[in-house]
């Protein structure tokens, strides 16, 4: 079955992804307590460990274009738009990381 672009994009989750759930379960097992999608901080970290003042971002393959990743497919239509969109994601992440460092918050990106 062929999906339209919008149907396909709806299927790409931004919260509660499998890698994010895995990391949360691992942290919980190790005794860490955290806040999820903490909107009080710049960039709304996926996980924020208040006790250690640490923000954790779990970046998905599609949106963050990991090098040599087979899952990070590039849409065939509107290539210019997508290239700009993905580049802006990386730029925004750098800006958010700098803001968090200024607030003395440690940042981990997975």
PyMOL commands that set and color helices and strands:
alter all, ss='L'
color gray80, all
select helices_A, chain A and resi 5-10+18-29+50-52+61-64+79-102
alter helices_A, ss='H'
color red, helices_A
select strands_A, chain A and resi 35-38+45-49+54-57+106-109
alter strands_A, ss='S'
color yellow, strands_A
deselect
rebuild
show_as cartoon
